[in-house]
């Protein structure tokens, strides 16, 4: 059976990221920065700045959670790939 996990909301993305933090699991991300980009690594933390949820990877990359398209193969709803 073929299926894919869907992340419906930003809360679902945050939940997936929090799960990776708790399990000390690295993440493989796709994010939209005027085109899809990749980022990988362990998560240093999640924070909030000026009302935006931010993800900080150990390699120093900081991403707005709303720009994340996929977390470890789980895509956002409405994502065409």
C-alpha positions as CSV (number, residue, x, y, z in Angstrom):
1,X,0.0,0.0,0.0
2,X,1.4,3.4,-1.0
3,X,0.7,6.4,1.3
4,X,2.4,9.5,2.6
5,X,2.3,11.1,6.0
6,X,0.7,14.6,5.8
7,X,1.4,17.6,8.1
8,X,-1.9,19.6,8.0
9,X,-0.9,22.6,10.2
10,X,2.1,24.4,11.5
11,X,1.2,22.7,14.9
12,X,1.7,19.4,13.1
13,X,5.2,20.5,11.9
14,X,6.1,21.7,15.3
15,X,5.0,18.4,16.8
16,X,7.1,16.5,14.3
17,X,10.1,18.7,15.1
18,X,9.6,18.3,18.9
19,X,9.5,14.5,18.4
20,X,12.9,14.6,16.7
21,X,14.3,16.7,19.6
22,X,13.0,14.3,22.2
23,X,14.3,11.3,20.3
24,X,17.6,13.0,19.5
25,X,16.9,12.2,15.9
26,X,18.4,14.3,13.1
27,X,16.0,15.9,10.6
28,X,16.0,16.1,6.9
29,X,14.0,19.2,5.8
30,X,12.7,20.8,2.7
31,X,11.8,24.5,3.0
32,X,10.5,27.1,0.6
33,X,12.9,30.0,0.2
34,X,11.7,31.2,-3.2
35,X,12.2,27.7,-4.4
36,X,12.7,24.5,-2.4
37,X,15.9,24.1,-0.4
38,X,17.2,21.3,1.8
39,X,18.6,21.4,5.3
40,X,19.7,18.5,7.5
41,X,21.1,18.0,11.0
42,X,20.2,17.8,14.6
43,X,17.9,20.4,16.1
44,X,19.5,22.8,18.6
45,X,16.1,24.2,19.5
46,X,12.8,25.8,18.7
47,X,12.1,29.4,19.6
48,X,9.8,32.3,18.9
49,X,10.8,35.7,17.7
50,X,8.4,38.5,16.7
51,X,5.5,36.1,16.6
52,X,7.3,33.6,14.3
53,X,8.2,30.1,15.3
54,X,11.9,29.4,14.4
55,X,13.9,26.2,14.1
56,X,17.6,26.3,14.9
57,X,19.8,23.5,13.7
58,X,23.1,22.6,15.3
59,X,25.0,23.9,12.2
60,X,23.5,27.4,12.8
61,X,20.8,27.4,10.1
62,X,17.7,29.1,11.4
63,X,14.4,28.6,9.6
64,X,10.9,29.9,10.0
65,X,8.7,26.9,10.7
66,X,6.0,28.2,8.3
67,X,8.5,27.8,5.4
68,X,9.1,24.2,6.2
69,X,7.5,22.0,3.4
70,X,8.6,18.5,4.7
71,X,10.1,16.9,7.8
72,X,11.8,13.5,7.4
73,X,9.6,12.7,4.4
74,X,6.3,13.9,5.8
75,X,4.9,16.7,3.6
76,X,2.6,19.6,4.3
77,X,-1.0,19.4,3.0
78,X,-1.3,20.8,-0.5
79,X,2.3,20.2,-1.3
80,X,2.9,19.1,-4.9
81,X,6.0,16.9,-5.3
